[in-house]
Amino acid sequence: MRTLWYQAPGTAIVVSVSEPRIAPVSVPTTPDSPSARVPSSSPALSPLGLTTVLLGAALPFLDFFIVNVALPTIDHDLDAGPALLEMVVGGYGVAYAVLLVLGGRLGDMAGRRRLFLWGTAAFGVTSVACGLAPDAWTLVAARIAQGAAAALMLPQVLATIQATTRGEQRTRALSWYSGTAGVVSAVGQVLGGVLVSVDVLGTGWRSIFLINAPIAAVALFLAVRSVPETRSENPTRVDGRGTVLLSLTLVSLLIPLTEGRSTGWPLWSWLLLATFPVAAVAFVLVERREERAGRTPLVPPSLLRVPSVRDGLAVIVPFSVGWGGFMFVLAVALQEGLRLGPLAAGAALVPMCATFLIGSLAGPRLASRFGRRLVTAGAVVQGLGLLTVGATFWFGWDGLGALGLAPGLAVQGLGQGLLMPITMRLVLSEVPVAHAGVGGGVLVTTQQAFMALGVATLGSLFLSLAPGVGMREGLAITLGVQLVLVVITAGLSLRLPRTVA
């Protein structure tokens, strides 16, 4: 059985952040601490400016999905092998997750518009490098650089929206920001299948990367004219020790989870995993010491002590583990189990993405009426959709096509659209504008790390069960484990604030 990687959509799905409030905790009063406020006279974001930053945000989302359908073709063309194929996907994801918080902090310091421009330009250049790669190792290196460029650019989108919008305008902007992920996830899968099938000008799989260049160029052209510059009023130095320790923490977790299975879990993978808890504890201690000394750490511990941030991230963790594992397992089941082609496998996700978009856009109005109950209801609806998908696979495995999964995936997508955006709204509701980049970076880093964990755990469980008990049976067990995670998500949602400001 071929091992396929399928990254989870919505690396950063956020809606409706309320007006920043001072966190109800004791926070050092350094100029750039979480209690710092910025003037309300920030430049306004025009509709064209919002369209521009959403266009930029679409690039990293697009690249998560567009590459997966081309992996078999890349393998055939470059003789990559399973380990290098996983590095083509995993190298992007690791670099992206490791550098997100730093990218947010740099935007707070040097200017979010400036970092958006640099990151978008770098993303376009590295995409061309991916498209022209002569061998697999060069492609891996270019993908790592592409992930770093995404981490530089994407946090500026959320931070710019937070810093330049107020009230209903912010609610609408962040709802569209959330919806972008659902739309692009469908477009990326289908577009990847089309480009590989059409073989544009004989470029084959290379066109899936080269197409990013003109999109990046348009975003750059528009950003220069329409995106206002914002930054923290009291920029501080980069926390060098915190940056190194956070990078080591995430690398020591994500690299072995990404590469360990395909390489047979060699000694280095276990050594890295053993390094993870040591690096994590060291990171926490250093960040606490930095804040007590009146300096500005990379991730202010006081930010994580805010109840809405802490409880919201607790909900995001099991959701992300289950979501990452589900999308990986679904990709394998569709392409290896049901023998669907890449175009059909991508098209199967369209109902889920459409209902996610509907749920995310309806969420702000529903949240003002139902509060945290909307998050709990979203988890319940997601669970019902997951049960429907599992039953469809179990009872209709023989002859099941992409359309057969539409009802269950549509219900599941609606539940996710109701749950996730409002949860992220709560996480960011007490993050001051001065920390907009850091708050967004922490949020997306949490998603990325635990989606990788989901791929490694649920994906490995499925792939180990399938050869012995059969793919249908292995899929049923794996979906049952994810259903437990959905129940945990629903339980943790009861700790969220009752009302959504």
C-alpha positions, 0 to 999 in steps of 0.5 A: 500500500502506498503511503500518502500524505494529506495535510489538514485544511485551515492552517489558520481558520479564525473568525470574529475577534472581539475588541481587545480587552485587558486580560484578567491576569497580572501581567508585567507592564512592559511597553510590549506586554500583553496589557499594552494597548494601541491607539484606536486611530490605526489606519483602516483596511479597505475592501481591496486591502482585505481582498489582497491579504486574503489572496496572500493567505490563500497561498499557504492553504492552496499549497497544502492541498495542491501537492498531495494529488501530485505525489505519485507523479513526483515519485515516478518523475524524480524517483523520490521514494516514500521517505523523500515524498513525505519530506516534500510535504512534511518539510514544508509543514515543519518549517511552517510550524516552527517559524510561525510565532517568530514571523508574527513577532517580526511583523509586530516589530518591523511592520506587518505590511512589510513582512507580508510583502517580503513573505509573499515575494519569498513564497513566489520565488520558492514556489518557482524553485520547487517547480524547477527542482531537478531532483528530489532533494532539491525539491525538499530543500525548496519546500522547506524554504517555501514553508519558511516564507509562508510562516513569514507572511501568513501571521501578518494577515490576521494581525493586519485585520486585527489592527485595522478593523473594528466592530462589525467590520472586523467580524465580517473580515475575519469571517471571510478569512475563515471561509477562505480556508474552506474554499481554497481547500476544495480548489487546491485538491481539484486544481491539483488534479486538473493541472497534473491531468492536463499536463500544462505545456508538458510541465506535469507536476511542476505546474502545481508549484509554478502557478503560485508565482503569478498569484504572488505577483498579483498579491504583491502589486495590490498590497503595495497600493492597498494594505496599510502598515501597522506595527507594535507601538513599542517594538522590542528585540527578538527573544533569541533563546526563546526562538531557539528553544521553541524551534528545537521543541517543535523540530524534535516533535514534528520531524520524527513524527513526520519521518519516523514511520517511513524510515523504520523508526531509526535511533535518531528519531527516538533521540529527537523524541526524547529531546522534546520534553527537555526542550519544552520544559527549558522553553517554558522556564526561559520564557517565564524568566524573561517575563519576570525580568521585565523583558518581552519573551517570544511567547509571553507566559501571561498570554497563555494564562488568560482563561479564554486563551488557555481554554480555547487552545484546549479545545483546539488540541483534540480537534486538530489531532482528529482533523489531521488524522481524519484527512490523512486517513480519508485520502488513503481510503479514497485513493488506495481503498476505493481506487479513486483518481486524484481529481475524484478524491479531491472533488469528494471534499467539496461538500465538506468545504462548502458547508464549512464556509456556510457554517463559518459565515453564519457563526458570528450571528449565531454566536451572539445568540447562543454563546459557547453552546454554538461550539458544543453544538458544532462538536455534536454535529461534527460527531454526527457527520463522522458517524455518517461517514463511517456508516457509509464506508462500512455498509457501502464500501463495494462500489462507493464513489465520491458522491456517496460520501457527500451527506456525511462530509457535508454534515461534518463540515457544517459542524466544524464550521460552527465550532472552530471559528468561534473557538478561535474568536474566543482565543483571540478575544483578549489578545491586545492588538500590540500582540496580534502577530504573536497571538495568531502565531501561537494559535496556528502553531498549536494547530500545526503541531497537533495536526502533525500529531494526528497524522502520525498517530491516527495515520499510523494506526490505520496503516498498521491495521489495514494490512491485517484486518482489512482497509474497511475494518481498519478505517472503522476503528480509526474513525472510532478513535476520532469520535472519542476525540470529538467527545473530548472536544465537546466536553472541553467546550463547556469550559469556554466563556458562556458568552462571545463578546 
